[in-house]
């Protein structure tokens, strides 16, 4: 390997250019090929997220149960992926190792821009996460938090998103007023 690839700033520039050019698959491949590439590339990939479920899906598939349209468990999260609807329920809390990987990705997040909080994102999901983050912020490097369409149940969980590095917060609350 060329010595210049051992320079962190160069690797971050390469990763940034790959992600900016919509070649995220190439960036992921680069992160997987060499341990020295992993941190700079993952930090770039996770820096800005538009949806919270991307991070939640980093947990192993056996933590979740997939199903159809019916909601049978109190801990359920639904989301639309392409042309089908998937039901996800926590089957068990994440193990220490699984949580460590989840935290690694969460540490890389600098901006969250969730414009609409889905009806299907449940308080139970955040309760499990809150139990795992007792003494530490979930996103220790988060600088910008934009959450829109916040429902009343999410208000107690907002501190999960905040850290000492958070400098910009935009919150939009769902209105109970209906036109019609």
C-alpha positions as CSV (number, residue, x, y, z in Angstrom):
1,X,0.0,0.0,0.0
2,X,1.3,3.4,-0.9
3,X,2.4,5.5,2.1
4,X,0.1,8.4,1.3
5,X,-2.9,6.1,1.9
6,X,-1.8,6.0,5.6
7,X,-2.5,9.7,5.9
8,X,-6.0,10.1,7.6
9,X,-6.8,13.3,5.8
10,X,-6.2,11.8,2.3
11,X,-8.4,8.8,3.2
12,X,-11.1,11.1,4.4
13,X,-10.9,13.1,1.2
14,X,-11.2,9.9,-1.0
15,X,-14.1,8.7,1.1
16,X,-15.8,12.1,0.9
17,X,-15.5,12.1,-2.9
18,X,-16.8,8.6,-3.2
19,X,-19.9,9.3,-1.1
20,X,-20.5,12.7,-2.8
21,X,-20.4,11.0,-6.2
22,X,-23.2,8.5,-5.1
23,X,-20.7,5.6,-5.1
24,X,-21.6,4.6,-1.5
25,X,-21.2,0.9,-2.5
26,X,-17.6,1.6,-3.5
27,X,-17.0,3.5,-0.2
28,X,-18.4,0.5,1.8
29,X,-16.1,-1.9,-0.2
30,X,-13.2,0.4,0.6
31,X,-14.1,0.4,4.3
32,X,-14.2,-3.5,4.3
33,X,-10.9,-4.0,2.5
34,X,-8.5,-2.6,5.0
35,X,-8.7,-1.8,8.7
36,X,-6.9,1.6,8.2
37,X,-9.6,2.6,5.7
38,X,-12.5,1.6,7.9
39,X,-12.8,4.6,10.3
40,X,-12.3,7.4,7.8
41,X,-14.8,5.9,5.3
42,X,-17.4,4.9,7.9
43,X,-17.2,8.4,9.5
44,X,-17.9,9.9,6.0
45,X,-20.8,7.5,5.3
46,X,-22.5,8.1,8.6
47,X,-21.9,11.8,8.9
48,X,-25.3,12.9,7.6
49,X,-28.4,10.7,7.9
50,X,-31.9,11.6,6.6
51,X,-33.7,8.8,8.5
52,X,-33.3,7.2,11.9
53,X,-34.2,3.7,10.7
54,X,-30.9,3.5,8.8
55,X,-29.0,3.3,12.1
56,X,-31.6,1.0,13.7
57,X,-31.2,-1.4,10.7
58,X,-27.5,-1.7,11.6
59,X,-28.5,-4.1,14.3
60,X,-28.6,-7.8,13.3
61,X,-31.7,-9.2,11.6
62,X,-32.4,-11.6,14.5
63,X,-33.0,-8.6,16.8
64,X,-36.0,-7.8,14.6
65,X,-38.9,-9.9,13.4
66,X,-40.2,-9.2,9.9
67,X,-43.9,-9.6,9.1
68,X,-46.7,-8.2,7.1
69,X,-49.2,-5.5,7.6
70,X,-50.6,-6.6,11.0
71,X,-49.2,-5.2,14.2
72,X,-49.2,-8.0,16.7
73,X,-46.5,-6.9,19.3
74,X,-46.4,-3.8,21.4
75,X,-42.8,-3.1,20.3
76,X,-43.4,-2.6,16.6
77,X,-41.8,-0.4,14.0
78,X,-43.1,-0.2,10.4
79,X,-41.3,1.3,7.5
80,X,-41.7,1.4,3.7
81,X,-38.9,0.0,1.7
82,X,-39.3,0.2,-2.1
83,X,-42.7,-1.2,-2.9
84,X,-43.5,-3.3,0.2
85,X,-44.2,-2.6,3.9
86,X,-42.1,-4.4,6.6
87,X,-43.1,-4.8,10.2
88,X,-40.2,-4.9,12.7
89,X,-40.4,-5.8,16.3
90,X,-37.6,-6.0,18.9
91,X,-37.2,-9.7,19.7
92,X,-34.4,-9.1,22.2
93,X,-32.1,-6.3,23.3
94,X,-28.8,-6.1,21.4
95,X,-25.8,-7.9,22.8
96,X,-22.8,-6.0,24.0
97,X,-20.9,-6.6,20.7
98,X,-23.9,-5.6,18.6
99,X,-24.4,-2.5,20.6
100,X,-20.7,-1.6,20.3
101,X,-21.1,-1.7,16.4
102,X,-24.3,0.4,16.7
103,X,-22.4,3.0,18.8
104,X,-19.5,3.1,16.4
105,X,-21.9,4.1,13.6
106,X,-23.8,6.5,15.9
107,X,-20.5,8.2,16.9
108,X,-19.9,9.0,13.2
109,X,-23.2,10.8,12.8
110,X,-22.8,14.6,12.6
111,X,-26.2,15.5,11.2
112,X,-29.7,14.0,11.5
113,X,-32.3,15.5,9.2
114,X,-35.5,13.5,9.8
115,X,-38.2,15.6,8.2
116,X,-41.1,13.4,9.1
117,X,-41.2,11.0,12.1
118,X,-43.2,8.0,10.8
119,X,-46.3,7.0,12.7
120,X,-44.9,3.5,13.0
121,X,-41.7,4.5,14.9
122,X,-42.6,3.4,18.4
123,X,-41.8,4.6,21.9
124,X,-40.7,1.0,22.7
125,X,-37.9,1.3,20.1
126,X,-36.6,4.4,21.9
127,X,-37.1,2.8,25.3
128,X,-34.7,-0.1,24.3
129,X,-32.2,2.4,23.0
130,X,-32.5,4.5,26.1
131,X,-31.8,1.5,28.3
132,X,-28.6,0.8,26.4
133,X,-27.4,4.4,26.6
134,X,-27.7,5.0,30.4
135,X,-24.6,7.0,31.0
136,X,-23.6,8.4,27.6
137,X,-25.2,10.3,24.7
138,X,-26.4,8.2,21.8
139,X,-24.8,10.6,19.3
140,X,-21.8,12.1,21.0
141,X,-20.6,13.9,17.9
142,X,-23.9,15.2,16.6
143,X,-23.7,18.8,15.6
144,X,-27.1,19.3,13.8
145,X,-30.4,17.9,14.7
146,X,-33.5,18.6,12.6
147,X,-36.6,16.6,13.6
148,X,-40.0,17.5,12.1
149,X,-43.4,16.0,12.7
150,X,-42.5,15.2,16.3
151,X,-45.3,13.5,18.2
152,X,-45.9,13.9,21.9
153,X,-44.5,10.5,22.9
154,X,-41.1,11.4,21.3
155,X,-40.5,14.5,23.5
156,X,-39.0,12.6,26.5
157,X,-36.6,10.9,24.1
158,X,-35.2,14.1,22.6
159,X,-32.3,14.2,25.1
160,X,-31.0,10.9,23.6
161,X,-30.1,12.9,20.5
162,X,-28.2,15.7,22.2
163,X,-24.6,16.0,23.3
164,X,-22.1,18.7,24.2
165,X,-21.2,19.1,20.5
166,X,-24.8,19.7,19.3
167,X,-24.9,23.4,18.1
168,X,-28.0,23.5,15.9
169,X,-31.4,22.1,16.8
170,X,-34.6,22.5,14.8
171,X,-37.7,20.8,16.2
172,X,-41.1,20.8,14.5
173,X,-44.0,19.4,16.4
174,X,-47.0,17.7,14.9
175,X,-50.1,19.8,15.2
176,X,-53.3,18.2,16.7
177,X,-55.4,20.6,14.6
178,X,-56.9,19.0,11.5
179,X,-58.3,20.9,8.6
180,X,-61.4,19.6,7.1
